[in-house]
Amino acid sequence: MATTTRTWSFGNQDLTFESGKLALQAQGAAVVTYGQTTILATCVSSAPREGIDFFPLTIDVEERMYAAGKIPGSFFRREGRPSETAILTCRLIDRPLRPTFREGYRDEVQVVVTILGIDGENPYDIPAMNGASLAACLAGLPFDGPVGSVRMGLIDGEWVVNPTFQQTEEATFDVVVAGRRNDAGEIDVLMIEGEAPDNTWPLLADGAMAPTEEVVAQGLEAAKRAISEVLEFQMEFLKEIEITERPFEPRPLYGDDMYELVSSFAKDRLSQAILPEKVAREQALSALKEETKTHVSSTLG
């Protein structure tokens, strides 16, 4: 298999995609480098599993001491348990990837991201998310990707794409956004994960721009434009590689008649149950679930 490498300039850093050199036994594998932070993402699937009613997708992020140029001492040779950052990165990868696999897909899928190198400036979570998308596409699975991911930081009143650790210390808001392109060519947002960094209150006290609803909405629009660029990079890269599509036969849990029965009863009621207050909303949704179960049971006898 020939090695394919492409590099683009993105967010004041070089973004590099590479495939065909590492993890050749995996169905899909990609190396992503952003700045000097490098990750390896692999994706494999098993034979179809019968008798399951969910999509068994597993995401694993493997941090390695050698990525920081360190080797464990003679007593602690093994790598430790996953860090909080690794666990949160697994969730960031899972949430946009899971709904992108086609409805009715029940094969077991594992995506493993190994951190090969860190530069102390660029977080590895965004390269990991984009690498997982590439690996899933390269594996030939029923995956409606690619999925693009970016981090946006509100720094000095401006939205900065993929800020470094040092830049994030000056940010009043930090948000990770993932999305994909729809049939109309627009970006559908799949996931938003935002937070106010530790320095937010001191920065606001010094007159920094506050992350109001309007300001955050502007940041999401900027994120969409950045995601569009990342998706273009991924598509250009994927076009250069011959991908073998794996056979896929949907296995829906229920037939169209069941979906129609539930939809006709619950669709309008669901819109009424989406209340602004959290506790009231959860109570309304819980009550609607029970009402729907009762309706379906009585209809089907």
Long-range contacts (C-beta under 8 A, 24 or more apart in sequence): 4-237, 4-240, 4-241, 6-233, 6-236, 6-237, 6-240, 8-233, 10-34, 10-161, 10-162, 10-229, 10-230, 10-233, 11-150, 11-160, 11-161, 11-162, 11-226, 12-161, 13-122, 13-162, 15-230, 15-233, 17-134, 17-233, 17-234, 17-237, 19-134, 19-138, 19-237, 19-241, 20-241, 26-135, 26-139, 27-138, 27-139, 27-140, 27-141, 27-246, 28-134, 28-135, 28-136, 28-137, 28-138, 28-139, 28-140, 28-141, 29-135, 29-138, 30-131, 30-134, 30-135, 30-138, 31-116, 31-131, 32-127, 32-128, 32-130, 32-131, 32-134, 33-127, 34-122, 34-126, 34-127, 34-162, 35-119, 35-121, 35-122, 35-164, 36-117, 36-118, 36-119, 36-121, 36-122, 37-117, 37-118, 37-119, 37-121, 37-122, 37-123, 37-124, 37-127, 38-115, 38-116, 38-117, 38-127, 39-113, 39-114, 39-115, 39-116, 39-124, 39-127, 39-128, 39-131, 40-113, 40-114, 40-116, 40-131, 41-111, 41-112, 41-113, 41-114, 41-128, 41-131, 41-132, 41-134, 41-135, 42-111, 42-112, 42-113, 42-114, 42-135, 43-109, 43-110, 43-111, 43-132, 43-135, 43-136, 43-138, 43-139, 43-141, 44-109, 44-110, 44-139, 45-107, 45-108, 45-109, 45-110, 45-139, 45-141, 45-246, 46-107, 46-108, 46-109, 47-107, 48-106, 48-107, 48-251, 49-106, 49-107, 49-108, 52-106, 53-253, 54-106, 55-98, 55-101, 55-105, 55-106, 55-109, 56-106, 56-107, 56-108, 56-109, 57-94, 57-97, 57-98, 57-101, 57-108, 57-109, 57-110, 57-111, 58-108, 58-109, 58-110, 58-111, 59-90, 59-91, 59-93, 59-94, 59-97, 59-111, 59-113, 59-132, 60-90, 60-110, 60-111, 60-112, 60-113, 61-86, 61-87, 61-89, 61-90, 61-93, 61-112, 61-113, 61-115, 61-128, 62-86, 62-112, 62-113, 62-114, 62-115, 63-115, 64-114, 64-115, 64-116, 67-115, 67-116, 67-117, 67-118, 68-118, 68-120, 85-125, 88-125, 89-113, 89-124, 89-125, 89-128, 89-129, 92-125, 92-128, 92-129, 92-149, 92-176, 92-178, 92-191, 92-193, 93-128, 93-129, 93-132, 95-178, 95-190, 95-191, 96-129, 96-147, 96-149, 96-178, 96-179, 96-180, 96-190, 96-191, 97-132, 97-133, 97-136, 97-145, 97-147, 99-190, 100-136, 100-143, 100-144, 100-145, 100-147, 100-180, 100-190, 101-136, 101-141, 101-142, 101-143, 101-144, 102-142, 102-143, 102-144, 102-248, 102-250, 103-250, 103-252, 104-250, 104-251, 104-252, 105-141, 105-142, 105-248, 105-250, 105-251, 106-251, 107-141, 109-136, 109-141, 111-135, 111-136, 120-165, 121-164, 121-165, 121-166, 122-162, 122-164, 122-165, 123-151, 123-165, 125-151, 125-176, 126-150, 126-151, 126-162, 126-176, 129-176, 129-178, 130-230, 130-234, 133-234, 134-234, 134-237, 134-238, 137-234, 137-238, 137-243, 138-238, 138-241, 138-243, 139-246, 140-243, 140-244, 140-245, 140-246, 141-246, 141-248, 142-246, 142-248, 144-180, 145-180, 145-234, 146-180, 146-231, 146-234, 146-235, 146-238, 147-178, 147-179, 147-180, 147-190, 148-178, 148-179, 148-180, 148-187, 148-226, 148-227, 148-228, 148-229, 148-230, 148-231, 148-234, 149-176, 149-177, 149-178, 149-227, 149-230, 150-176, 150-177, 150-223, 150-226, 150-227, 150-230, 151-175, 151-176, 151-177, 152-176, 152-177, 152-219, 152-220, 152-222, 152-223, 152-226, 154-209, 154-211, 154-215, 154-219, 156-208, 156-209, 157-208, 157-209, 159-218, 159-219, 159-222, 159-223, 161-222, 161-226, 162-226, 168-197, 169-197, 169-199, 170-199, 170-203, 171-197, 171-199, 171-200, 171-203, 172-196, 172-197, 172-200, 172-203, 172-204, 172-208, 172-209, 172-210, 172-211, 173-197, 173-200, 173-211, 173-215, 173-216, 173-219, 175-216, 175-219, 175-220, 175-223, 177-220, 177-223, 177-224, 177-227, 178-227, 179-223, 179-224, 179-227, 180-231, 181-228, 181-231, 187-224, 187-227, 187-228, 187-231, 189-220, 189-223, 189-224, 192-220, 258-296, 261-296, 261-299, 261-300, 262-292, 262-296, 265-291, 265-292, 265-295, 265-296, 266-291, 266-292
